[in-house]
Amino acid sequence: VPNTTLQSISLASNHLTGTIPSQIFQSQLISLMLNNNQLTGTIPSEITESPVLKLLALAKNQLTGYIPSEIGKLSNLTYLNVADNRLDMRDFRWSLSCEEYEFILSRNKIRFFPTQLIMRRCPMRKSSSLLLDNN
């Protein structure tokens, strides 16, 4: 997958095991769906090597550790679903775009939320969601 023109990967609900390979982010990925598998380990910090990433679905796995602070630098990210894992957060600067977004971080072990959540002033912000229930 590294350095390819592949833009979308959907491997949801395939009973995948193991860790998320960091090499998967060495491409121009726009969409990565690995939800509803049995993936373990952490979310690789190399996630920023896919700066055009818009959709990241990792829900319903067995991921642990911290959501990497690098994710806050993905200004194109409009959909993030990491619900139903065992993830936590550290403090980092999270810059949200003017696009409509949906971030689902429910049912994890999040005890801390970024204090520097930067929401740009947008003329007509669309409906957006940030879900942190049951942590």
NUDOFI-147268 format. One record per residue (C-alpha): residue number from 1; residue in one letter; x, y, z. Coordinates in Angstrom, 1 decimal. Layout:
! residues N
+-----+------+--------+--------+--------+
!  nr ! rest !     xx !     yy !     zz !
+-----+------+--------+--------+--------+
! NUM !    A !      X !      Y !      Z !
...
+-----+------+--------+--------+--------+
! end
This chain:
! residues 135
+-----+------+--------+--------+--------+
!  nr ! rest !     xx !     yy !     zz !
+-----+------+--------+--------+--------+
!   1 !    V !    0.0 !    0.0 !    0.0 !
!   2 !    P !    2.8 !    2.5 !    0.7 !
!   3 !    N !    3.1 !    5.4 !   -1.9 !
!   4 !    T !    0.2 !    4.3 !   -4.0 !
!   5 !    T !   -2.8 !    6.2 !   -5.4 !
!   6 !    L !   -5.2 !    4.0 !   -3.4 !
!   7 !    Q !   -7.7 !    6.4 !   -1.8 !
!   8 !    S !  -10.1 !    4.1 !    0.1 !
!   9 !    I !   -9.8 !    0.9 !    2.1 !
!  10 !    S !  -12.8 !   -0.8 !    3.5 !
!  11 !    L !  -12.1 !   -4.0 !    5.5 !
!  12 !    A !  -14.9 !   -3.7 !    8.1 !
!  13 !    S !  -16.4 !   -6.8 !    9.6 !
!  14 !    N !  -13.7 !   -9.2 !    8.3 !
!  15 !    H !  -12.6 !  -10.8 !   11.7 !
!  16 !    L !   -9.1 !   -9.2 !   11.2 !
!  17 !    T !   -6.6 !   -9.7 !   14.0 !
!  18 !    G !   -3.2 !   -8.1 !   14.8 !
!  19 !    T !   -2.2 !   -4.5 !   14.8 !
!  20 !    I !   -2.9 !   -1.7 !   12.3 !
!  21 !    P !    0.2 !   -1.5 !   10.1 !
!  22 !    S !    1.8 !    2.0 !   10.1 !
!  23 !    Q !    2.6 !    1.6 !    6.4 !
!  24 !    I !   -1.1 !    1.8 !    5.6 !
!  25 !    F !   -0.9 !    5.6 !    6.2 !
!  26 !    Q !    2.0 !    6.1 !    3.6 !
!  27 !    S !   -0.5 !    6.8 !    0.9 !
!  28 !    Q !   -3.0 !    9.4 !   -0.1 !
!  29 !    L !   -5.8 !    7.7 !    1.8 !
!  30 !    I !   -9.1 !    9.6 !    2.0 !
!  31 !    S !  -11.1 !    6.8 !    3.7 !
!  32 !    L !  -10.0 !    3.9 !    6.0 !
!  33 !    M !  -12.7 !    1.6 !    7.5 !
!  34 !    L !  -11.4 !   -1.1 !    9.7 !
!  35 !    N !  -14.3 !   -1.2 !   12.1 !
!  36 !    N !  -15.9 !   -4.3 !   13.6 !
!  37 !    N !  -12.8 !   -6.5 !   13.6 !
!  38 !    Q !  -10.5 !   -7.8 !   16.4 !
!  39 !    L !   -7.6 !   -5.4 !   15.9 !
!  40 !    T !   -5.3 !   -4.8 !   18.9 !
!  41 !    G !   -2.5 !   -2.5 !   19.8 !
!  42 !    T !   -2.5 !    1.3 !   19.3 !
!  43 !    I !   -3.4 !    3.7 !   16.5 !
!  44 !    P !   -0.1 !    4.4 !   14.7 !
!  45 !    S !    1.3 !    7.9 !   15.1 !
!  46 !    E !    2.1 !    7.7 !   11.4 !
!  47 !    I !   -1.5 !    8.6 !   10.8 !
!  48 !    T !   -0.3 !   12.1 !    9.8 !
!  49 !    E !    1.4 !   10.6 !    6.7 !
!  50 !    S !   -2.2 !   10.6 !    5.2 !
!  51 !    P !   -2.9 !   14.4 !    5.4 !
!  52 !    V !   -5.9 !   14.1 !    3.1 !
!  53 !    L !   -7.6 !   11.5 !    5.4 !
!  54 !    K !  -11.3 !   12.5 !    5.8 !
!  55 !    L !  -12.9 !    9.3 !    7.2 !
!  56 !    L !  -11.4 !    7.0 !    9.8 !
!  57 !    A !  -13.5 !    4.2 !   11.2 !
!  58 !    L !  -11.9 !    2.0 !   13.8 !
!  59 !    A !  -14.9 !    1.3 !   16.1 !
!  60 !    K !  -15.5 !   -2.1 !   17.7 !
!  61 !    N !  -12.0 !   -3.4 !   17.9 !
!  62 !    Q !   -9.7 !   -4.0 !   20.9 !
!  63 !    L !   -7.5 !   -1.0 !   20.4 !
!  64 !    T !   -5.6 !    0.3 !   23.5 !
!  65 !    G !   -3.4 !    3.2 !   24.5 !
!  66 !    Y !   -3.8 !    6.8 !   23.6 !
!  67 !    I !   -5.4 !    8.3 !   20.6 !
!  68 !    P !   -2.3 !    9.8 !   19.0 !
!  69 !    S !   -2.0 !   13.6 !   19.3 !
!  70 !    E !   -1.0 !   13.6 !   15.7 !
!  71 !    I !   -4.7 !   13.1 !   14.8 !
!  72 !    G !   -5.3 !   16.7 !   15.8 !
!  73 !    K !   -3.2 !   17.8 !   12.8 !
!  74 !    L !   -5.5 !   16.1 !   10.3 !
!  75 !    S !   -7.4 !   19.2 !    9.2 !
!  76 !    N !   -9.4 !   17.3 !    6.5 !
!  77 !    L !  -10.7 !   14.7 !    9.0 !
!  78 !    T !  -14.5 !   15.0 !    9.1 !
!  79 !    Y !  -15.5 !   11.6 !   10.4 !
!  80 !    L !  -13.7 !    9.7 !   13.2 !
!  81 !    N !  -15.3 !    6.7 !   14.9 !
!  82 !    V !  -13.2 !    4.9 !   17.5 !
!  83 !    A !  -16.1 !    3.9 !   19.7 !
!  84 !    D !  -16.1 !    0.6 !   21.6 !
!  85 !    N !  -12.3 !    0.2 !   22.2 !
!  86 !    R !  -10.1 !    0.8 !   25.2 !
!  87 !    L !   -8.6 !    4.2 !   24.2 !
!  88 !    D !   -7.7 !    7.3 !   26.2 !
!  89 !    M !   -6.5 !   10.8 !   25.2 !
!  90 !    R !   -3.7 !   13.1 !   26.2 !
!  91 !    D !   -3.8 !   16.9 !   25.9 !
!  92 !    F !   -3.1 !   18.1 !   22.5 !
!  93 !    R !   -4.1 !   20.9 !   20.1 !
!  94 !    W !   -7.1 !   19.7 !   18.0 !
!  95 !    S !   -7.9 !   22.0 !   15.1 !
!  96 !    L !  -11.3 !   21.4 !   13.6 !
!  97 !    S !  -12.1 !   22.5 !   10.1 !
!  98 !    C !  -15.2 !   24.5 !    9.0 !
!  99 !    E !  -16.6 !   21.3 !    7.4 !
! 100 !    E !  -19.4 !   19.3 !    9.1 !
! 101 !    Y !  -17.8 !   16.7 !   11.3 !
! 102 !    E !  -18.8 !   13.7 !   13.4 !
! 103 !    F !  -16.3 !   12.4 !   16.0 !
! 104 !    I !  -17.5 !    9.4 !   17.9 !
! 105 !    L !  -15.2 !    8.5 !   20.9 !
! 106 !    S !  -17.9 !    6.7 !   23.0 !
! 107 !    R !  -17.4 !    3.6 !   25.1 !
! 108 !    N !  -13.7 !    3.9 !   25.7 !
! 109 !    K !  -11.5 !    4.7 !   28.7 !
! 110 !    I !  -11.2 !    8.4 !   27.9 !
! 111 !    R !  -10.5 !   10.3 !   31.1 !
! 112 !    F !   -9.1 !   13.5 !   29.5 !
! 113 !    F !  -10.2 !   15.7 !   26.7 !
! 114 !    P !   -8.0 !   18.2 !   24.8 !
! 115 !    T !   -8.2 !   21.6 !   26.4 !
! 116 !    Q !   -7.1 !   23.2 !   23.2 !
! 117 !    L !  -10.0 !   22.3 !   21.0 !
! 118 !    I !   -9.8 !   24.9 !   18.3 !
! 119 !    M !  -12.9 !   25.5 !   16.4 !
! 120 !    R !  -12.3 !   27.9 !   13.6 !
! 121 !    R !  -14.8 !   30.7 !   13.2 !
! 122 !    C !  -16.9 !   29.7 !   10.2 !
! 123 !    P !  -19.6 !   31.8 !    8.6 !
! 124 !    M !  -22.2 !   29.0 !    8.4 !
! 125 !    R !  -21.1 !   26.0 !   10.4 !
! 126 !    K !  -23.0 !   23.0 !    9.5 !
! 127 !    S !  -24.3 !   20.5 !   12.1 !
! 128 !    S !  -21.5 !   18.7 !   13.8 !
! 129 !    S !  -21.2 !   16.1 !   16.5 !
! 130 !    L !  -18.7 !   15.2 !   19.2 !
! 131 !    L !  -19.8 !   12.1 !   21.2 !
! 132 !    L !  -18.0 !   11.1 !   24.4 !
! 133 !    D !  -20.6 !    9.1 !   26.2 !
! 134 !    N !  -20.0 !    6.1 !   28.5 !
! 135 !    N !  -16.3 !    6.7 !   29.1 !
+-----+------+--------+--------+--------+
! end
